[in-house]
C-alpha cells in the first residue's frame, strides 16, 4: 500500500463514513492488508465510536468485483487521454453550436467538497451556465429554501449536542432509527440520562423510530404544515410568544399569526387527522418546554409544499425565541454524507459558491473576481427534474453525471431513461461498471472509491471532516476533481484548474468563503485558507464558521439575531393551510417512498454485501390488512403497483403499522437486483414551487394481486448460472411480466421469483439448465399440491437448492441460504429438501439485527425460554441492539407482540418462513 500521511501514530487512518448525513468518523486499521478492520472513531464528535450496520460493513465494499477500472468510450476500454480529449471536444462543440445552456451536469452528495467545488467552478465560472444540479435536490432543497426565506441564508442553526441538552425532541418526517441510526442512539442515551426528556414522533407510519417515542402523532400524509400552523396559533392564544425576541430580531409575526388564526381548530383536526386531545397535548407540551429541538428530514422536504412545511416549523421556533441556544432550534438532517458540502460550494443550480446567490449582482462580481473567470453564470439553471426534461426535449445536448444513478432515483424514472437515450452525449463518472444509468453512457469514467478518495465532507451539524485515503487508487480510477480539471485544461483553462492535490482546492474554497465577507455571509472557514498540506492531512473535525483571526468559536446561530437578511431580521413567514391531506373520496392508495435500514440509495455500494441484504432481501410494499383484504391480497403475495401505464412488482407485507389508505415502498431496488422494482417510475415529477424538490412521499397508486401460477425460491452458489436460467425464462414468457429479485447471501445468492409458468414447467427450466455434472441430486415432488424441490451437492457442499410451488414458498429461506457455506453430511441433506432444520442446528429465522445476525426465532426463544422482558435483556443474551441500535425498535416490537400473546391476545409471533 502506498505511504499515507493520514495514518496516525496508533496505526489507524481516521476518515469519514460515506453514507448518511450524520457524518460519522471511521477508524481503519490496515496493518493486515488482507483484513482491513473498520470501527467507529471514538474521537469523532458525531458518533464517538458508534457505527450503524452499513458503516460496520464498509470493509466489504473494498473489492474490485464490479468496479469500473478504466475509461470506456462507446463500450470499448480506452485511456484517460483519449476519453478526456473526446469529452472536451464534444463539450466545446456543443457550446459553440448551441450555447452554454445546452450543457448540463448532474452531481451528487457522494462527491467530496473538493470535487463539488471544481465542477461548479468550471460550469458556473468558465462555461458560464448554472445548469448543474445535484441529487441533494431530491432530499433537502426545501430545507435550503426554507432556511433562506427565514434566515436569509442556508444556515442550520444548531448542533448535535442540542439533542442531549433538550427537554423535548420532536422528530417529524424522519425514520431516524433506520435512516440516521447514530442520532437515534444519541437520543436514546439522552433519555436515559435525562428523565425530563420527552420524544414526540410525527409520522403517518408506525416505524422503528416510533418505538422510542413518548408520543406518536400519526398524522395524515403531507399535513405537517397544518400541524405547525395550529401550533403557532395555539402559542399566540396562550400568550406564549417571546415578544422581546420577536420585536428585536424578527419581522412578519403579525401576518403569520393572523393567517394561522384564520383556520379553526376543526380545520386543523380535519387536515391532520388528529383529535383535539392529541393536538392540545402536543401544543401544551411545546408551550411549557423551553428547550425544544425539532428534527426533520425527507418526510417534510419531499413534498409539493415542502418549503412551507419547513417554514411552519421554523416559525414556531422564531416566535418563541427557541433558536441558537443550547438544547433548542429547528434541525434539518440531510440524507447524504456531503449534501452540506455541496451546498457550501453552490452545488445547486440556483446558488453560487460560498453560500452566495446567483441572482445577486454583488455576489456574481465577488465570485467572478475571485476566480478571475471569463463568464460567470447570471441566472439559475435547470433544477434536477427540469434538467432531465431539457435533455429529453433536446435543450440540453451534453450531460455529465457524477456519482449518482438517476434512472432509479429520480421521479418518473423511465422518462429519465428516455432523456439519456435521446441526449446526444452522456458522460457518467462512477465506481461501478454496471448500473441503470451507466448503460446509457457514451463515456464512462472510473472514479475513486471510498478508501481511495481524499478530501472533506460536511455533515448535518456543519462539521467538516476529512475523508482520507488509506488505499492506493485502483487500476486507472481517478478522483472526480482530477477528471474535471483534465477536461477544463483541454478547454483552455489551464491556470484556473492546475491543482496538484485536494488540499490546493480546499485552500481556495476556504479563502473564497472569507473573500469580501466581513460577517455578511454565514459560511466562513477562511481560517483554513492558508493551512499547509501537512495541516490539511492532520485536520481534525471542526464546526463552521471558523473565521480567520477570530478567536471566538461560534457553533450556533441566531440566539441574538444577526440573521443574513438585508435588515438582519429573521423572517416569520405566513403559511397558508394547504388541503393536501388524503381524502376518502379520492381514488387509489397514497404511496410513501423511502429507505430501509441496511441499504444505501440504489444499492451500488450495499447490494453485494450479504449482511446488509439479510434484513430485507426483496423489494416490498407495506399495506394495511384492511386494504389487503379489500383487494384479496395475502401475506407474501406478489402485487402489481400501478400508476397510468407504469407498474412495479413487489412482495406484499401486511401490517397493522400502516395507516389504511396508505402504503410504503422503498426506493432502493434497481434493474440489476430485480425485474420491475424501480419504484420511482411511479412517482410523478410534481415539485415544490419554491425549492423544485420532487414530492416523492405522496403518489396515488392502484394495487392489485399479481396472478402468479408459480412461486420459486433458489439459493445458489453460481450467480451466472441463475442469471442464465432467468434469461431463458424471460425470453420464453415474451411480454408477460415475471417477478424476480436477487440478494447476496454468504457463499452465494438467493433468488425469489413468481411467474405465469406452472410449477412443473418452471421446475424444468432449473432441472434442464442447472450444471449438475459431478453433483449428487436430491428431489421432492408433490404434484397434487404443486410443490417441487431440488438440492444439488458437490461433495459435502450445497451448490443449489430450488423450491417451486403453486403458492408463496414457505421454506426457512434464511436457513436454506445459510447452508451454502455449511458442510452437509448425507444424513442432514433431507433437511434442506424439507426447507427447515431439525436437531442441533436451529433456524434463527428472518434477520432482525444485521450487526450480529440475530433472527426473529432467536429473540422469541429468549422471550419464552429465558424470561427476557426488555431490549437490554435481549442485548445481554444475543448482543442484538448493542452496536448501532437501529434494530432496537424491531426487538421492542417483538417483545410487545410476545407480551400481547402472554396476556391472552392473538399472537402473530415471528415466522421462520416469512418470504422477506
Secondary structure, 3 states (H helix, E strand, C coil): CCCCCCECCCCEEEEECCCCCCCCEEEEECCCCCCCEEEECCCCCCCCCCCCHHHHCHHHHCCCCCECCCCEECCEECCHHHHHHHHHHHHHHHHHHHCHHHEEEEECCCCCHHHHHHHHHHHHHHHCCCCEEECCHHHHHHHHHHHHHHHCCCCCCCCCHHHHHCCEEEEECCCHHHHCHHHHHHHHHHHHHCCCCEEEEECCCCCCHHHHCCEEECCCCCCHHHHHHHHHHHHHHCCCCCHHHHHHHEECHHHHHHHHHCCCHHHHHHHHCCCHHHHHHHHHHHHHCCCEEEEECHHHHCCCCHHHHHHHHHHHHHHHCCCCCCCCEEEECCCCCCHHHHHHCCCCCCEEHHHEECCCHHHHHHHHHHHCCCCCCCCCCCCHHHHHHHHHCCCCCEEEEECCCHHHHCCCHHHHHHHHHHCCEEEEEECECCCCCHHHCCEEEEECCCCCCCEEEECCCCEEEEECCCCCCCCCCECHHHHHHHHHHHCCCCHHHCCCCHHHHHHHHHHHHHCCCCCCCCCCCHHHCCCCHHHHHCCCCEECCCCCCCCCCCCCCCCCCCCCCCCCCEECCCCCCCCCCCCCCCCCEEEEEECCCCCCCCCCCCCCCHHHHCCCCCCEEEEEHHHHHHCCCCCCCEEEEEECCEEEEEEEEEECCCCCCEEEEECCCCCCCECCCCHHHCCCCCECCCCCCECCCCEEEEEEECCCCEEEEEEECCHHHHHHHHHHHHHHHCCCCCEEEEEEECCEEEEEEEECCCHHHHHHHHHHHCCCCCCEEEEEEECCCCEEEEEEEECCEEEEEEEEECCCCCCCHHHHHHHHHCECCHHHHHHHHHCCCCCCCCCCCCEEECCCCEEHHHHHHHHHHCCCCCHHHHHHHHCCCCCCCCCHHHHHHHHHHHHHHHCCCCCCCCCCCCCC
